[in-house]
Amino acid sequence: MASSGGFPAADAEKELNPGIDKDFQVDPISSTSRPQRKSRTRKKDAIQSFKTALIVSGIVVAVAGAVFAITKKLREK
């Protein structure tokens, strides 16, 4: 069989025993980043948006109740 050039040749020993290969690059940015801080910020933002939605919903319900009560009183007269 002739090589068709589809896949590059691989080192079988290196592929089957990855623990032997200790020569690998470490990304300095990802090893020093702090993903927990982003998670906390997202959690605070989510809680803040939930509180805002809850307050706005409460105000809308209160206004709707007041309108209902006023129209009921006006009909009684």
N, C-alpha and C positions, 0 to 999 in steps of 0.2 A: 504494500500500500504506500502510495506517495503522500507526502504531507500536502494538504490542501491549503494550509495557512489560515484555517478557521480559528483555532485556539492556540495560544502560546504554550510552549512546553512548561511543565511544572516540575518542581523538585518533589518527588514522591515522599522521600524521607522527611522533609520539612513539613509537608502537608499532613502526613499521618501522625507526626509527633510534634505538635506545636509547642510543647513545653521545652523542647531543646533549644529553640530559637529565642535567645534572650536579647537580640539586637532589634529593638523596636523603638519608634519615636513616640514621645509623650508630648501632647499639645500643651504648652505652658499656660495658655489662657483657660482652657477647660479644666485643668487640674487645680487652678487657683480660684475658679469662679464659685460663687455661693448661690446655688439655686434656691435655698431656703428663704432667702430674703425676698426673692421674687414671689415665692409662694405666699409669704405673709402679706405682701403688698396686695396681691390678687385677692386674698381672703378678706382683707380690710375693705377693699373696693367692693367686693361682693356683698359684704355685710352692710356697708354704707348704702349701696343701691337698694338693697332689700328694705332697709329702714325708710328710705325716701319713698319707695313704692308703697309701703304700709301706711305712712303718714298721709300721702296723697289720697290713697284709697279711703282712709278714714274721713278725710275732709269731704270727699265726694259723697260718701254715705251720709254724713251729717247735713250737708247742703240739701241732698235729695229728701231726707227726712223732714227738714225744716220747710221745704217747699210743699211737701205732702201735707204737713200739719197746717200750714197757712191756707192752702186751698180747701182743706176740710173745714176750717173755721169760717172761711168766706162763704162756703156753700150753706152752712147752718144759718146764716143770717138772712 
